[in-house]
Amino acid sequence: MELQKKDIRKLTLPELEEFFLEQGEKKFRAKQVYEWLWNKSLKNFDEMSNISLSTREMLKTHFSINHIRVDLMQHSSDGTIKNAVKLFDDKIVESVLIPTTKRITACISSQVGCSLDCNFCATARLKRMRNLNSDEIYDQVVAIKDEAETYFQRPLTNIVFMGMGEPLLNFIPVIESAKIMKEQLAYGLSRKRITISTSGITPQIDQLHNEVDVSLAISLHAPTNELRDEIVPINKKYPISELMKSCYNYLNFYAGKRSITIEYVLIDGVNDSEELAIKLAKLLSKISCKINLIPFNPFDGSSYKRSSNRNIETFKNVLIKKGFITTLRVTRGDAVDGACGQLVGRLTKSIKGKKLISHQSIS
């Protein structure tokens, strides 16, 4: 059966070159095949027009190409597109295309489910079933790239690892996929255009700069250990002091030429007080960062509520007065449960009174 063959996209370019040499083929064929796989995102060997028929047959004998499939595509009236993506083993993850006037962003998943139990996130209600392979991560980008060109006639500009799962708990495939996204033979994005977001897995933050040059975001959500233990339970293992030390080390490696994005979900009556804003400013006073405030996005089964506009403005103004670049994320995609913290890998979603168009079984 084809699925029992090794997926050719699990080979790095040097490994693919070695394979061709072992088969008595020219080394440069590896680059040609690699470009077909990653830059042109072909789903079968027969379409590789500059590869001889005999070589294509040889590749089919040894390898498979296990592309993901967009099983359900949902369009929100604000332009957001959410994909329910079926993997080769029929498990489901979700990814989101987020269009704005200046950019089109792909929000992609790295795990099926999540093991971190963050209280403000719907994905945390799912157990972690498995990690995604690097090709499965990259395929989400390919699907969104095609959708951006089809529905908006614009290219994909940014990629954020902020979908289902904790990226740094799937470290090697995430790193491998990010490297491919940056390669000129693949998608060719700059490091500024790719952001890996983490809830604070400090050993992997400490390794990140040695593995791939991308942007870093920290899901902080609280300035004290007591509160963060409740909202982001991984804090019990990697407390704030340890997380801040990893952030210092990351910034020091780049000698002051980088900043970190701090993500902070605002939950009514939990972490949105003026006092906590002051504590947050003090905590981050020695960190080169910008702060992205995110109004909590409700989901079924959660008792949390979105902060009032008044509390949001007060919180934001405290940070601005303390000298922080502070932005308020506009909620997008909530009509299809595609907003931050709402991804749960289901094939059906509530419409919530907004325009919704669904397209099923898109290869």
Rosetta blueprint (number, residue, H / E / L):
1 M L
2 E H
3 L H
4 Q H
5 K L
6 K E
7 D E
8 I H
9 R H
10 K H
11 L L
12 T L
13 L H
14 P H
15 E H
16 L H
17 E H
18 E H
19 F H
20 F H
21 L H
22 E H
23 Q L
24 G L
25 E L
26 K L
27 K L
28 F H
29 R H
30 A H
31 K H
32 Q H
33 V H
34 Y H
35 E H
36 W H
37 L H
38 W H
39 N L
40 K L
41 S L
42 L L
43 K L
44 N L
45 F H
46 D H
47 E H
48 M L
49 S L
50 N L
51 I L
52 S L
53 L H
54 S H
55 T H
56 R H
57 E H
58 M H
59 L H
60 K H
61 T H
62 H H
63 F E
64 S E
65 I L
66 N L
67 H L
68 I L
69 R E
70 V E
71 D E
72 L E
73 M E
74 Q E
75 H E
76 S E
77 S L
78 D L
79 G L
80 T L
81 I E
82 K E
83 N E
84 A E
85 V E
86 K E
87 L L
88 F L
89 D L
90 D L
91 K L
92 I E
93 V E
94 E E
95 S E
96 V E
97 L E
98 I E
99 P E
100 T L
101 T L
102 K L
103 R L
104 I E
105 T E
106 A E
107 C E
108 I L
109 S L
110 S L
111 Q E
112 V E
113 G L
114 C L
115 S L
116 L L
117 D L
118 C L
119 N L
120 F L
121 C L
122 A H
123 T H
124 A H
125 R H
126 L L
127 K L
128 R L
129 M L
130 R E
131 N E
132 L L
133 N L
134 S H
135 D H
136 E H
137 I H
138 Y H
139 D H
140 Q H
141 V H
142 V H
143 A H
144 I H
145 K H
146 D H
147 E H
148 A H
149 E H
150 T H
151 Y H
152 F L
153 Q L
154 R L
155 P L
156 L L
157 T L
158 N E
159 I E
160 V E
161 F E
162 M L
163 G L
164 M L
165 G L
166 E L
167 P H
168 L H
169 L H
170 N L
171 F H
172 I H
173 P H
174 V H
175 I H
176 E H
177 S H
178 A H
179 K H
180 I H
181 M H
182 K H
183 E L
184 Q L
185 L L
186 A L
187 Y L
188 G L
189 L L
190 S L
191 R H
192 K H
193 R H
194 I E
195 T E
196 I E
197 S E
198 T E
199 S L
200 G L
201 I L
202 T H
203 P H
204 Q H
205 I H
206 D H
207 Q H
208 L H
209 H H
210 N H
211 E H
212 V L
213 D L
214 V L
215 S E
216 L E
217 A E
218 I E
219 S E
220 L L
221 H L
222 A L
223 P L
224 T L
225 N H
226 E H
227 L H
228 R H
229 D H
230 E H
231 I H
232 V L
233 P H
234 I H
235 N H
236 K H
237 K L
238 Y L
239 P L
240 I H
241 S H
242 E H
243 L H
244 M H
245 K H
246 S H
247 C H
248 Y H
249 N H
250 Y H
251 L H
252 N H
253 F H
254 Y L
255 A L
256 G L
257 K L
258 R L
259 S L
260 I E
261 T E
262 I E
263 E E
264 Y E
265 V E
266 L E
267 I E
268 D L
269 G L
270 V L
271 N L
272 D L
273 S L
274 E H
275 E H
276 L H
277 A H
278 I H
279 K H
280 L H
281 A H
282 K H
283 L H
284 L L
285 S L
286 K L
287 I L
288 S L
289 C E
290 K E
291 I E
292 N E
293 L E
294 I E
295 P E
296 F L
297 N L
298 P L
299 F L
300 D L
301 G L
302 S L
303 S L
304 Y L
305 K L
306 R E
307 S L
308 S L
309 N H
310 R H
311 N H
312 I H
313 E H
314 T H
315 F H
316 K H
317 N H
318 V H
319 L H
320 I H
321 K H
322 K L
323 G L
324 F L
325 I E
326 T E
327 T E
328 L E
329 R L
330 V L
331 T L
332 R L
333 G L
334 D H
335 A H
336 V H
337 D L
338 G L
339 A L
340 C L
341 G L
342 Q L
343 L L
344 V L
345 G L
346 R L
347 L L
348 T L
349 K L
350 S L
351 I L
352 K L
353 G L
354 K L
355 K L
356 L E
357 I E
358 S E
359 H E
360 Q E
361 S E
362 I E
363 S L
